[in-house]
Amino acid sequence: MHVDVKRGRPAAAGLGSSDCGDRPMLDLSVLHRPGSPEEAVRSFAETDGTGLYIGGGTIVVRAGSPNLDFLVDLSDAGMSYIRSESRNLVLGSTVTVGSLTRSFEACGVASGVLCEAALAVANHAVRNIATVGGNIVGWPFPTDLPVALLVLDAVLVMQGTDGRREVPLTEFFTNRRAVFSKGDLVVEVRVPMRGHDYDASFEKIGRKKLDIAVANAAAGLRVEAGKVMDASVAVGGLGAPPARFAECEAFLAGKPATESVFGEAGQMVAGAVEPRSDHRASGDYRRKAAAV
């Protein structure tokens, strides 16, 4: 179904100019509330103007936009779930970040790296609204879940007008124009279950605890007899999309799991990135943070 929205008024409380200063407000004509992912994609494709899918809405509320004609509200589209299925952890795209921190299944994957990343997102109130899907597509802000999902080889299930398909998360970030079209919807994220010998961890550097990342990273390792047998490394928050570092991973394979080896791997990452400078940090600081 859809709801007509009167032009010239804020779409939600707190979006008026008196609350947001010079921030642009939303000025919508239509708000869709579909009952399924298929209906959501159909509504998006059949509505004139510029539209956006909305889950928790935390990014939309923060950024605003005078150029949106419609929103597709995903609250009732049936994508809020966490379950185990065929050796995968399956996360519906509208499940909240806060739900991850309370999920036995999610916190049991790779030493709880997903829960570490989820707990780094803003504060308790935001985590209970922000969604997994929004954290992925909203990476430019930058968000914290993508790097953890990258080291776990996560796969996106996408809904398009021609049906569903699977897209590796690495492809979504490195080759987005080829794998993602306007109006496509992230339905769920599938995370392969790793063995108990695979450990992963997440780290974030920000100006303060609740701020978005100056730099964030995740790494996963499988170590046998003191040697790295398998490694995954991902870094985000630097300006470009979050990314895996294949050269660094290849370097670590077969090496002793020592501080000096990990330090050398960090320098490889620092040499490969081209971070931006902004009001939060200089590019040089971000490069040094990525190395650590």
Salt bridges, closest charged atoms under 4 A:
ASP4 OD1 - HIS2 NE2 3.39
ASP27 OD2 - ARG7 NH1 3.65
GLU38 OE2 - ARG164 NH2 3.23
ASP69 OD1 - ARG7 NH2 2.97
ASP73 OD2 - ARG33 NE 3.51
GLU85 OE1 - ARG83 NE 3.09
GLU85 OE2 - ARG190 NH2 3.16
ASP144 OD2 - LYS204 NZ 2.99
ASP153 OD2 - ARG194 NH2 2.59
ASP153 OD1 - ARG244 NH1 2.80
ASP184 OD2 - ARG165 NH2 2.40
GLU188 OE1 - ARG83 NH2 3.93
GLU188 OE2 - ARG190 NH1 2.93
ASP211 OD2 - ARG207 NE 2.80
ASP211 OD2 - ARG280 NE 3.14
GLU224 OE2 - ARG222 NH1 2.68
ASP230 OD2 - ARG194 NH1 3.23
GLU249 OE2 - ARG244 NE 2.52
ASP278 OD2 - ARG276 NE 2.94
ASP278 OD2 - ARG286 NH2 3.17
ASP284 OD2 - LYS288 NZ 3.33
